[in-house]
């Protein structure tokens, strides 16, 4: 059974994270299937743009703690979205947590409904938002990131748009998306690819400079006793021992 739904309308390929049983957590299998789907989109001249969306009430709950992807695979997926020679637009109507925010930040445009919510929950299970910082740090307000990285607080779509995590938010996500997709359909394919290259240069610099260090940090933290306890507490739906 595929974990990625696919549909096309007037040159816009919609890729849906379709693993609602685990809230579209980033498992090794889902990351691999999404990477394959994006590769297909890059090769297909009939694809003008990609919409990355989801089934269920959660865009992505972050890394699948039972079957996490290797940090290298997550880095490769995020870089693939940034480098894809097609604009990638995130369409969010549900919750986004931890690693799911990395997917969102890697997209060129992000739109969400006011039912969406966001949180960097890594610190609460004893790790850090390491790999996902590659697209997040160049694109998002640093003072806001300091708050939400360090506290794990939940914030809403309006705040996500204010800090640069989203492009726009509204009551009807598809109404907000309509002029965006219309504009992409009216744009020349090669011009879109070159314009995206201009816009992503700084983000790709962060991958080239920091990917190896942040991948090593992620692997070290996930293997630590603190993380094992934090993940066990999360799965058992109890507070870890450091909660005061």
VEXTI-579988 format. One line per field, with one value per residue: x, y, z of N, C-alpha, C in turn. Coordinates in Angstrom, 3 decimals. Last residue first. Example, Ala and Ser with C-alpha at 12.3 -4.5 7.8 and 13.67 -1.06 7.14 Angstrom:
BEGIN
n_east (12.850,13.190)
n_north (-2.250,-5.690)
n_up (7.080,7.800)
ca_east (13.670,12.300)
ca_north (-1.060,-4.500)
ca_up (7.140,7.800)
c_east (12.900,13.200)
c_north (0.030,-3.300)
c_up (7.870,7.800)
***
This chain:
BEGIN
n_east (9.512,10.692,12.518,11.288,8.428,4.970,3.435,2.931,4.685,5.940,7.219,8.935,10.589,11.734,13.161,14.920,16.373,17.436,19.181,21.007,21.227,20.662,19.854,22.330,23.785,22.197,22.315,25.081,25.383,23.796,25.217,27.612,26.655,25.344,26.569,27.225,25.235,22.946,23.420,23.269,20.563,19.636,20.698,19.337,16.650,16.200,17.512,16.009,13.532,14.273,14.755,12.167,10.606,11.771,11.025,8.092,6.437,3.231,0.662,0.820,1.467,-0.955,-2.648,-1.539,-2.184,-4.951,-5.564,-4.828,-6.993,-8.862,-7.754,-8.067,-10.014,-8.923,-5.308,-1.954,1.241,3.795,5.311,7.486,7.516,6.159,3.522,2.777,2.656,0.610,-1.494,-1.475,-0.032,2.030,3.248,6.654,9.254,11.303,13.259,11.900,10.499,12.552,14.108,12.248,11.958,14.481,14.682,12.199,13.404,15.266,17.615,16.532,15.200,16.810,18.364,16.897,16.472,18.648,17.766,16.136,17.145,15.848,13.999,11.397,11.365,12.811,10.959,8.741,7.709,4.474,1.298,-1.873,-4.753,-7.030,-6.545,-4.487,-1.543,1.159,4.323,6.728,8.857,9.776,11.202,9.327,7.940,9.941,10.318,7.946,8.163,9.868,7.642,4.355,1.285,-2.159,-3.834,-3.664,-1.474,0.539,3.452,4.811,7.599,8.512,11.066,13.528,14.520,15.966,14.218,13.723,16.336,16.802,15.023,16.163,18.718,18.025,16.872,19.078,20.735,19.265,17.026,13.703,12.416,10.210,9.285,9.093,9.128,9.418,6.249,3.602,2.216,-0.521,-3.377,-5.863,-5.887,-3.318,-1.582,0.810,2.491,2.306,4.464,4.227,4.180,4.700,5.410,7.983,9.321,11.382,10.305,8.470,10.191,11.276,9.010,8.685,11.021,10.568,8.333,9.467,11.312,9.601,8.112,10.138,11.033,8.502,7.285,3.743,1.012,-0.210,-0.401,-2.615,-2.191,-0.381,0.187,0.892,0.349,1.051,-0.199,0.966,-0.402,-1.430,-4.237,-3.772,-3.173,-2.043,-1.146,-0.051,2.161,2.285,0.627,0.848)
n_north (19.353,16.611,14.578,12.108,12.615,11.823,9.479,7.751,6.000,7.539,9.368,7.689,6.886,9.325,9.871,7.690,8.152,10.688,10.001,8.231,8.813,8.646,11.184,12.535,11.457,12.137,14.962,15.401,14.454,16.341,18.650,18.190,17.892,20.403,22.914,23.705,22.763,23.814,26.553,26.869,26.466,28.935,30.691,29.848,29.998,32.024,31.193,28.890,29.998,31.115,28.828,27.664,29.683,29.712,27.222,27.555,30.656,30.829,30.120,28.393,30.187,31.619,29.577,29.053,31.529,31.746,29.336,29.284,30.395,28.427,26.330,27.062,29.201,30.959,31.155,32.265,32.206,31.132,30.101,31.012,33.684,34.654,34.889,32.256,31.321,32.922,31.789,29.145,28.941,26.816,25.255,25.070,24.310,25.994,26.253,26.722,29.048,31.018,30.852,31.535,34.254,35.147,34.537,33.679,31.608,30.761,29.603,27.668,25.639,23.961,23.018,22.166,19.499,18.459,19.370,20.033,17.519,15.554,15.036,15.574,18.281,19.113,18.610,19.977,22.700,22.933,24.133,23.683,24.631,26.011,27.955,26.402,27.458,27.290,28.096,27.697,25.929,23.700,23.461,23.880,21.415,19.633,20.652,20.059,17.358,17.115,18.888,18.867,20.116,19.406,20.642,21.561,22.811,22.542,23.841,23.621,23.972,24.572,22.527,21.303,20.882,21.754,21.409,18.658,17.696,18.456,16.706,14.223,14.344,14.442,11.894,10.286,10.903,9.881,7.286,7.449,5.269,3.648,4.669,7.362,9.150,12.672,14.375,14.290,16.198,16.992,15.531,14.494,13.041,13.533,16.381,17.856,19.719,20.267,21.375,22.435,21.317,18.423,17.538,16.634,14.858,14.789,15.708,13.691,11.581,12.657,12.667,9.914,9.267,10.706,9.327,6.822,7.468,8.422,6.071,4.331,5.564,7.985,10.549,10.226,10.470,9.309,6.640,6.523,8.045,8.372,9.997,13.026,13.566,15.660,16.856,18.732,20.691,20.512,20.176,18.026,14.802,12.893,10.422,9.571,7.501,4.956,2.151,-1.194)
n_up (35.494,33.724,33.624,33.173,30.946,31.408,29.110,26.911,25.917,24.021,25.774,27.199,25.079,24.411,26.800,26.954,24.634,25.198,27.296,26.105,22.490,19.824,19.163,19.339,17.168,14.965,15.131,14.758,12.139,10.837,11.358,9.907,7.283,6.759,6.567,3.917,2.244,3.552,3.325,0.562,0.171,1.089,-0.769,-3.152,-3.682,-5.514,-7.834,-8.405,-9.025,-11.455,-12.946,-12.964,-14.169,-16.704,-17.614,-17.670,-17.197,-15.581,-15.096,-12.961,-10.943,-10.713,-9.835,-7.350,-6.110,-6.212,-4.524,-1.845,-0.550,-1.139,0.265,2.925,4.467,6.352,6.034,5.484,3.799,4.063,7.173,8.559,9.171,11.322,10.387,9.878,12.503,13.488,12.025,12.921,16.297,18.398,21.385,22.586,22.895,23.790,21.820,19.395,20.063,20.575,18.270,16.290,16.901,16.237,13.466,11.157,8.477,6.624,7.554,9.432,7.828,6.308,8.630,10.771,10.513,11.956,14.744,17.167,19.576,22.350,24.406,24.046,24.033,21.874,19.714,18.889,17.622,16.222,15.070,13.390,11.419,11.007,9.165,6.626,4.852,2.611,1.418,-1.090,-1.242,1.447,3.764,5.751,5.662,6.470,9.068,10.277,10.636,12.831,14.816,13.395,12.523,11.870,8.909,6.394,3.998,1.334,-0.095,-3.256,-5.205,-8.583,-9.912,-9.625,-6.260,-4.074,-1.924,-2.121,-1.685,0.931,2.206,1.437,2.606,5.324,5.520,5.031,7.182,9.374,8.386,9.789,12.383,13.509,15.886,15.517,12.713,12.993,12.570,11.953,9.353,9.160,10.423,9.900,6.525,4.051,2.601,0.310,-1.939,-5.302,-7.825,-11.278,-13.817,-15.455,-17.925,-17.841,-15.254,-13.463,-11.111,-10.526,-9.845,-7.506,-5.896,-5.562,-4.126,-1.755,-0.824,-0.296,1.765,3.757,4.247,5.244,7.556,8.512,9.757,10.194,9.710,11.923,11.636,9.968,7.668,5.412,3.060,1.756,-1.619,-4.178,-7.144,-9.783,-12.161,-14.730,-14.253,-11.699,-10.372,-7.515,-5.149,-1.839,-0.311,0.520,-0.928,0.000)
ca_east (9.455,9.624,13.049,11.657,9.777,6.034,3.725,2.023,3.882,5.156,6.246,7.880,9.796,10.885,12.148,13.926,15.674,16.456,18.119,20.077,21.578,21.227,18.839,21.267,24.297,22.457,21.043,24.426,26.096,23.459,23.887,27.650,27.397,24.613,26.226,28.095,26.632,23.134,23.363,24.539,21.490,19.240,21.128,20.800,17.106,15.583,17.899,17.434,13.663,13.876,15.863,13.319,10.324,11.864,12.445,8.787,7.240,4.660,0.876,0.392,2.460,0.276,-2.920,-1.440,-0.809,-4.138,-6.021,-3.941,-5.700,-9.085,-7.780,-6.717,-10.147,-9.958,-6.672,-2.917,-0.078,3.594,4.298,7.372,8.119,7.580,4.239,2.953,3.571,1.963,-1.203,-1.097,-1.063,1.604,2.413,5.276,8.320,10.165,13.664,12.850,9.755,11.470,14.721,12.766,10.817,14.019,15.550,12.631,12.459,13.977,17.729,17.295,14.480,15.951,19.002,17.386,15.455,18.634,19.079,15.731,17.157,16.710,15.426,11.746,10.536,13.418,12.163,8.623,9.002,5.321,2.712,-1.058,-3.417,-7.137,-6.462,-5.754,-2.244,-0.167,3.561,5.563,9.034,8.920,11.902,10.318,7.246,9.319,11.406,8.242,7.222,10.405,9.038,5.234,2.650,-1.072,-3.799,-4.943,-1.589,-0.880,2.860,3.892,6.900,8.086,9.660,13.366,13.628,16.618,14.790,12.615,15.651,17.570,14.849,14.792,18.590,18.762,16.043,17.932,21.191,19.408,18.398,14.627,12.889,10.924,9.429,10.006,8.493,10.052,7.696,3.930,3.211,0.384,-1.991,-5.807,-6.044,-4.610,-1.708,-0.294,2.730,1.663,4.096,4.465,4.587,4.515,4.012,7.767,8.103,11.643,11.407,7.993,9.306,12.145,9.603,7.639,10.789,11.731,8.206,8.420,11.763,10.642,7.457,9.388,11.985,9.165,8.319,5.098,1.984,-0.216,0.653,-2.594,-2.892,-0.173,-1.018,1.372,-0.266,1.601,-0.404,0.990,-0.009,0.005,-3.691,-4.792,-2.711,-3.109,-0.751,-1.103,2.090,2.196,1.457,0.000)
ca_north (19.883,17.608,15.928,12.451,12.134,12.822,9.979,8.861,5.528,6.392,9.826,8.423,5.892,8.648,10.797,7.899,6.872,10.532,10.984,7.731,9.109,7.452,10.124,12.813,11.355,10.727,14.255,15.813,13.792,14.924,18.500,18.429,16.807,19.126,22.394,24.069,22.484,22.371,25.961,27.123,25.410,27.706,30.784,29.818,28.939,32.119,32.442,28.764,29.209,31.996,29.743,26.920,29.241,30.905,27.492,26.533,29.812,31.153,31.147,27.851,29.199,32.298,30.240,28.032,31.032,32.674,29.513,28.676,31.080,29.788,26.250,26.949,28.226,30.005,31.633,31.415,32.777,32.285,30.010,29.574,33.252,34.388,36.083,33.181,30.688,33.117,33.215,29.447,28.779,28.114,25.191,25.588,23.319,25.710,26.013,25.604,27.816,30.725,30.645,30.175,33.353,35.301,33.870,34.705,31.876,31.259,30.690,28.828,26.550,24.923,23.368,23.544,20.382,18.378,19.531,20.147,18.897,15.738,14.890,14.150,17.621,19.253,17.800,19.201,22.020,22.888,23.883,24.082,24.036,24.828,28.353,26.881,26.630,27.846,27.319,28.450,27.309,24.093,23.178,24.928,22.670,19.505,20.679,21.473,17.846,16.940,18.429,18.759,19.899,19.666,19.955,21.793,22.249,22.790,23.061,24.397,23.045,25.106,22.903,22.373,20.436,21.764,22.728,19.612,17.403,19.102,18.158,14.575,14.218,15.549,13.085,10.204,11.210,11.330,7.671,7.447,6.575,3.339,3.214,6.896,7.953,11.372,14.331,14.331,15.209,17.051,15.877,15.785,13.050,13.025,15.248,17.964,18.704,20.597,20.276,22.685,22.718,18.942,17.922,17.996,14.930,14.271,16.458,15.034,11.461,12.376,13.946,10.695,8.688,11.022,10.736,6.950,6.888,9.303,7.266,4.003,5.324,6.680,10.367,10.310,10.811,10.773,7.138,5.683,8.660,7.368,9.186,12.105,13.564,14.518,16.839,17.384,20.714,20.657,21.303,18.893,15.928,13.355,11.270,9.695,8.797,5.969,3.346,0.000)
ca_up (36.865,33.823,33.799,34.557,31.236,31.430,30.448,27.245,27.050,23.559,24.775,27.910,25.813,23.431,26.299,28.005,24.811,24.127,27.504,27.121,23.881,20.458,19.132,20.304,18.541,15.267,15.223,16.003,13.236,10.749,11.952,11.357,7.930,6.760,7.892,5.040,1.916,3.386,4.664,1.239,-0.239,1.773,0.641,-3.047,-2.776,-4.190,-7.165,-8.111,-7.804,-10.353,-12.679,-12.442,-12.797,-15.858,-17.399,-16.862,-18.084,-15.629,-16.110,-14.256,-11.369,-11.108,-11.110,-8.392,-6.163,-7.008,-5.907,-2.842,-0.467,-1.637,-1.193,2.379,3.381,6.751,5.869,6.181,4.059,3.194,6.129,8.342,7.922,11.524,10.864,8.759,11.558,13.997,11.895,11.542,15.277,17.872,20.188,22.624,22.370,24.682,23.206,19.509,19.818,21.530,19.585,16.350,17.068,17.623,14.447,12.104,9.557,6.139,6.579,9.894,8.726,5.624,7.358,10.803,9.930,10.492,14.103,15.765,19.089,21.186,24.678,24.093,25.033,23.200,19.915,20.123,17.597,17.421,14.819,14.536,11.570,11.860,10.569,7.153,5.831,2.897,2.382,-0.641,-1.689,0.327,2.511,5.493,5.374,5.152,8.105,10.031,9.641,11.489,14.713,14.545,12.032,12.795,10.199,7.074,5.345,1.644,0.986,-2.429,-4.309,-7.291,-9.947,-10.610,-7.323,-5.392,-2.179,-2.250,-2.945,-0.138,2.341,1.059,1.153,4.707,5.733,4.128,5.815,9.194,8.702,8.652,11.910,12.263,15.775,16.558,13.249,12.780,12.745,13.378,9.765,8.004,10.728,10.590,7.975,4.456,3.521,1.256,-0.914,-4.032,-6.931,-9.854,-13.671,-14.088,-17.724,-18.331,-16.074,-14.813,-11.706,-10.867,-11.002,-8.644,-6.297,-6.226,-5.452,-2.592,-1.192,-1.317,0.507,3.219,3.708,4.029,6.478,8.585,8.753,10.739,8.658,11.754,12.529,11.170,8.803,6.458,3.258,2.780,-0.288,-3.456,-5.694,-9.197,-10.745,-14.551,-15.025,-12.281,-11.175,-8.399,-6.269,-2.838,-0.989,1.577,-1.054,0.000)
c_east (8.064,9.485,11.961,12.157,10.231,7.391,4.806,2.176,2.926,4.259,5.345,6.802,8.649,10.022,11.194,12.799,14.596,15.695,17.031,18.910,20.573,21.498,19.341,20.224,23.177,22.919,21.257,23.120,25.469,24.124,23.391,26.291,27.394,25.360,25.641,27.838,27.553,24.602,23.508,24.555,22.878,20.207,20.778,21.268,18.615,16.153,17.431,17.957,15.128,13.959,15.534,14.467,11.539,11.577,12.648,10.255,8.075,5.412,2.356,0.621,2.100,1.329,-1.664,-1.741,-0.649,-2.677,-5.183,-4.312,-4.756,-7.793,-8.091,-6.724,-8.804,-10.106,-7.663,-4.304,-0.927,2.294,4.337,6.354,8.104,8.263,5.736,3.758,3.818,2.991,0.205,-0.779,-0.579,0.698,2.082,4.563,6.880,9.261,12.516,13.068,10.640,10.890,13.653,13.397,11.287,12.825,15.075,13.448,13.047,13.053,16.399,17.417,15.267,15.320,18.107,17.991,15.862,17.641,18.975,16.946,16.704,16.651,16.342,13.257,10.758,12.631,12.704,9.897,9.121,6.610,3.458,0.353,-2.758,-5.781,-6.694,-5.579,-3.585,-0.874,2.265,4.810,7.937,9.117,11.091,11.071,8.245,8.674,10.893,9.440,7.429,9.465,9.487,6.649,3.576,0.276,-2.550,-4.971,-2.953,-1.196,1.420,3.306,6.106,7.325,9.338,11.904,13.394,15.679,15.345,13.152,14.486,16.907,15.590,14.574,17.197,18.580,16.716,17.030,20.027,19.873,18.517,16.041,13.745,11.476,10.217,10.199,9.453,9.241,8.219,5.427,3.537,1.524,-1.174,-4.399,-5.839,-4.678,-3.145,-0.414,1.671,1.903,3.421,3.989,4.945,5.058,3.722,6.323,7.866,10.491,11.657,9.082,8.830,11.330,10.550,8.174,9.749,11.547,9.376,8.244,10.740,11.123,8.476,8.739,11.245,10.180,9.066,6.111,3.387,0.875,0.856,-1.510,-2.856,-0.861,-0.740,0.159,0.425,1.084,0.150,0.839,-0.154,0.483,-2.221,-4.100,-3.899,-2.575,-1.975,-0.682,0.976,2.103,1.216,0.886)
c_north (20.446,18.037,16.998,13.881,12.669,12.148,11.039,9.305,6.601,5.842,8.679,8.894,6.569,7.580,10.136,8.813,7.005,9.222,10.849,8.703,8.492,7.636,8.839,11.701,11.547,10.554,12.798,15.060,14.138,14.148,17.066,18.181,16.966,18.034,20.989,23.208,22.696,22.041,24.447,26.486,25.616,26.581,29.519,29.829,28.922,31.120,32.460,30.022,29.062,31.259,30.699,27.855,28.546,30.561,28.726,26.837,28.825,30.154,31.449,28.842,28.612,31.338,30.944,28.619,30.032,32.246,30.514,29.039,30.568,30.597,27.601,26.927,28.126,28.876,30.587,32.006,31.763,32.990,31.261,29.283,31.764,33.842,35.849,34.407,31.570,32.487,33.527,30.921,29.238,27.894,26.608,25.383,23.772,24.592,25.600,25.232,26.581,29.332,30.288,29.879,31.903,34.390,34.001,34.086,32.865,31.794,31.380,29.926,27.811,25.954,24.280,23.975,21.850,19.355,19.578,20.389,18.912,17.209,14.974,13.948,16.114,18.512,17.887,18.424,21.243,22.143,23.803,23.537,24.511,24.185,27.188,27.233,27.245,26.900,28.019,27.544,28.221,25.579,23.612,24.708,23.769,20.824,20.540,21.638,19.310,17.375,18.313,18.372,19.918,19.349,20.302,21.135,22.586,22.057,23.509,23.483,23.876,24.037,23.554,22.707,21.558,21.409,22.820,20.992,18.359,18.873,18.894,16.081,14.611,15.524,14.322,11.418,11.205,11.719,9.179,7.741,6.449,4.635,2.802,5.384,7.334,10.255,12.923,14.330,15.409,16.070,15.875,16.222,14.428,13.057,14.772,16.665,18.873,19.435,20.861,21.472,23.048,20.364,18.473,18.465,16.362,14.531,16.047,15.846,12.834,12.255,13.758,12.041,9.495,10.483,11.154,8.399,7.047,8.780,8.221,5.233,5.062,6.562,9.065,9.951,11.035,11.229,8.646,6.113,7.838,7.853,8.018,11.308,12.564,14.587,15.537,17.497,19.306,20.723,21.563,20.076,16.705,14.547,11.625,10.672,8.756,7.375,4.310,1.247)
c_up (37.160,35.279,33.916,34.720,32.599,31.626,30.344,28.704,27.575,24.658,24.337,26.942,26.545,24.091,25.324,27.509,25.865,24.261,26.441,27.358,24.855,21.941,19.781,20.333,19.563,16.714,15.622,16.190,14.576,11.883,11.868,11.998,9.447,7.515,7.907,6.274,3.124,3.151,4.594,2.625,0.343,1.430,1.408,-1.594,-2.549,-3.188,-5.708,-7.394,-7.413,-9.025,-11.537,-12.087,-12.187,-14.404,-16.534,-16.598,-17.268,-16.504,-16.352,-15.396,-12.727,-11.602,-11.619,-9.767,-7.302,-7.118,-6.700,-4.278,-1.551,-1.594,-1.828,0.853,2.663,5.739,6.315,5.984,4.798,3.540,5.273,7.247,7.676,10.266,10.934,9.187,10.340,13.058,12.382,11.340,13.903,16.674,19.728,21.289,22.380,24.200,24.121,20.980,19.806,21.297,20.618,17.709,17.148,17.890,15.885,13.242,10.550,7.223,6.258,8.843,9.068,6.544,6.514,9.474,9.995,9.893,12.586,14.875,17.630,20.764,23.482,24.181,25.082,24.271,21.339,20.481,18.907,17.119,16.149,14.350,12.860,12.122,11.530,8.630,6.181,3.851,2.725,0.318,-1.175,0.001,1.296,4.189,5.003,4.733,6.680,9.109,9.313,10.383,13.259,14.098,13.247,12.146,10.983,8.456,5.935,2.944,1.219,-1.358,-3.307,-6.493,-8.603,-10.897,-8.331,-6.545,-3.597,-2.610,-3.170,-1.496,1.225,1.125,0.685,3.194,5.147,4.289,4.828,7.800,8.514,9.130,10.670,11.671,14.533,16.519,14.260,13.417,12.541,13.635,11.237,8.227,9.442,10.964,8.570,5.980,3.606,2.049,0.163,-3.076,-5.695,-9.069,-12.226,-14.023,-16.347,-18.205,-16.553,-15.774,-13.147,-11.573,-11.467,-9.929,-7.483,-6.697,-6.233,-4.005,-2.083,-1.765,-0.608,1.868,3.094,3.416,5.168,7.457,9.013,9.656,9.200,10.781,12.352,12.146,10.084,7.732,4.188,3.253,0.623,-2.027,-5.124,-7.682,-10.177,-13.118,-14.682,-12.939,-11.724,-9.178,-7.106,-3.920,-2.027,1.006,0.101,0.000)
***
